[in-house]
Amino acid sequence: MPLEPHSTSTMLDSLAGYPRWFVALCLTIVAAAALWLLAKLLKWGLYVLAALVLIAGLAATGWLIFR
């Protein structure tokens, strides 16, 4: 009984049935959405950081004034 080569199925194999331009378009859309989400997270992170700096600065000023 001869051994048959074991074929591994990958994600790229499942995309092989689609036209290359369609796969490239979908990957471009996914990459753009990921960049947009990352930009939103960074923006809100900067807002939180600015608020924390403002609160810490006001607290330190108040502590120095009323000490």
Phi, psi and omega in degrees: 000111182286147178276132177270145179296138181277118180262130178263133179267127179244174179296324180293328177296323181288338178273352185295337181282348182265155175296146183298324181294326179290318178296317179296319178297315179296318178294325177295317179295318179295318179294320179295320178294320179295318177295321178298315179296318178297319178296319178297317180296319178294321180297312180292328175296321177292322176299315179296317179297317178297320179295318179295320177296318179297314180296316180295321179294317178294320178295317179294320178296314178298319179295320180291325180289314187264012181280000000 
